[in-house]
Amino acid sequence: MEMGRVLGITLVAALAACSSPNTFKPPPPGDHGSHSGGELADDDAYKPTYGKPELERALIAERGLEASAEHLVTELETAGDADRLPIARADLAVRGRFIATLEACQASGRTCPPRLDDPPFAFEQDGDKPPPLDSALRFDLEDWQKITAELHGRACACRTMACVDGVEIAIAQLEPRPTHEVQADDTAIESVTRARECLVRLRGRAPMPPHALEE
């Protein structure tokens, strides 16, 4: 990783700039082959709410953070830190896959995450402790749609394995809570499906879609 990327660390604050009116309209997708079994058929129809400049700034910042994470892994390897090294390696891999999603979004308008900021999320199954969501944990139709939309956004914004694990646990805990009628809502189902797709990609268990055709 070239050292120039480290300069991107100073631009981390740009990640919060996700609501620009300069909405990014990705190009129509080309023929990238059939979707994998877990991928939504209309994946390419998802349009982000942020603009192309915000996406570019996010990529610069993330690449800088990736360089720092690589440096940390090297330091831990040198020190022989068997406790922290596996976590650092796993987090580096997740961040690298998140960067790959941003690159795919930039190149071909695919896998665009709903949000570019890095909302902290750590959640472990602990009795009846609820997940730390911003949405009210009510399970009527309107509130369930809000919860699932937030889970989608948080899942696709994960940069650490703790976040990936936490969102996955939160989905498993909350999904059975609404009534069957509310669970059957198409909007909520789509949000949960997209959230799970992001988690699978960030775990490295699904291939990234190809970028746009080479120039």
N, C-alpha and C positions, 0 to 999 in steps of 0.2 A: 504494500500500500504506500503510495507516494506520500512524502512528508507534507506536500502542499495541502493535503486534506485536513491536517490538524488545524489549519486556520479556520476551518468551518465551525469549530467549537464555539467561537464567539457569536455565531449566528443561531444558537439554540433557541433564543427568544422568538425567532421567526416561526417556530413551529406552532405558536398559538395563533398565528394570523391565518385563520382558516375560513373566514367569512367574507372575503373580498367580493365586491360586486363583479369583478372581472372573472366571471365564471369560466372555468376550464371546460371546453367542449372538445373531447377527444375525437380523433378522426374515426370514421366508420371502420370497424374491424375487417381485416381481410380474411382469407380462408386459412385459419390456423388449425384446421382439422377438427374432428369431433370433440365434444366435451367429455371429460372423464366422468365416471359414474356419479361422483359426489358433487359435480359442478352444476349450477343452475343453467338451464338452457338459455336464459336471457341475461347471462352474466355481463355481456358486452353493453347492455342497455343501461347499466348503472352509471349515473353521471355524478361526479363529485360536486360539492358546493363551493369548493375553493378554486382559485384561479391558477393558471399556469405559473405565474411568478412565485406564488406561495409554494407550489410543488417543487420548483427549482431551488428555492431557498431551503426547503426541508431536506432535499437531497444533499445539499452542501453541508448542512449541519449534521445530518446523520452519518455522512462519510467521515466527518471529523470525529464524531463520537465512536465510530467503528475503529478508527485508527488508535484512539485512546484505549479502547477495549482490547485491541490486539497487543498494545504495549503492556497492559496489565497482565494478560495471559503469559506473555514472555517473562515478565518479572516473577510471576508465580511459578512458572516452570523452572526458572533459575533457582528460586528459593526452595523448590521442592515442597510447596504448600499443598499437601494432598487434600486438605479440607476445602479451601477456597477455589482451587484450580478447576474442578469439574463444573462448579457453578459458573465461573467466569467463561469457560469454554462454551457451555450451553447458552449463556446469555449472548455471547459473541455470535453464535450460529443463528439465534433468533433475530438479532439485529440485522445480520447479513441478509436474511430472508425478507425482513421488512423492507430493507433497501431495495431488494430485487422487485418487490411489489411496486414500489414507487417508480423504479426504472421501467417496469412493464406498463404502468399507468402513463408515464411520460411518453413512451415510445409508441404505444398502440392503443391506449385508452382502456387497458384491461387491468383487473385486480385493484382498481383505485380504492383506497380505504376511505371510509366515510369522514374521517378526521385525521389531521396531521399532528395534533398535539400529542403529548405523552402523558395521559392521565394515570396517576399512580393507582395500581390495583394489586393488592395482595390479599388472598382469601384462602383459608384452609378450613376444611370441614371440622367444626368444633361445636358439637351439640346443636342447639337451636340458634346459634349466632347467625344473623342475616348477612348477606353479601353487602359490601359497602358501595351501594349504588346511589346516584343522585336522584333517581326516580323513586317516587313513593311506592312502597311494596303493597300495593293494592291490586286486585286481580279481576276487576271488571274489564271490559273490552278495551276502553280507552287507555287505562293505566297499563294493561298488559302490552299493548302496542308500544307505549313509551318505554317500558322495561326492556322489551326485546330489541327495540331500536338502539337503546343504550348498550345492551350487551353486544350487539353487532358492532357498534362503533368501538367499544373497548377491546373486543376480540381482535379486530383488524389493526388496532393501534399498538398492540403488545410489542415490546422490545426485549423482554426478559422471559425466561422460562417460568418464573414465579407468576407472572401475569398470565401466561398461557394456561398454566395449571389452575390458577384462581378463577379465571373466567369460565373454564370448562366445568369446574366444581359448581360455580354459581348457576350455570345453565341447568345442570343436572338437578340441583336443589330446587330451583324455581319452576321449572317446566311442568311438573305435575300439579302445581298449586291452582291454576285457573280451572273453571268448569270445563267440561268437554266441549261445550259450545264455543267458549272463548278460545280454547286451545286450537280449535279448527279454523280460526280466522286466518285467511290467506296472507294478510300483511304481516302478522306476527310469525307465522310459519316461515315466510320468506326471510325475515330478519334472523331468526334462529338458524335457519339453514346457511345463510351467508356467514353468520358468526362461526359456525362449525367449520365451514370451508376455510376461513382465515386461520383458525386454530390448527387445522390439519396442515395447511401450507407452512405455517410458522414452525411447526414441529419437524418439518422436512419430510412429511409422509405423503406429499402430493407434489408433482412437478409444477414448476412455474410455467405459465403459458409463454410461448415464444414472443420475442419482441417484434416490432414492425420490421418489414423487409429491410435488408441492408441497403444503404444508399449506394 
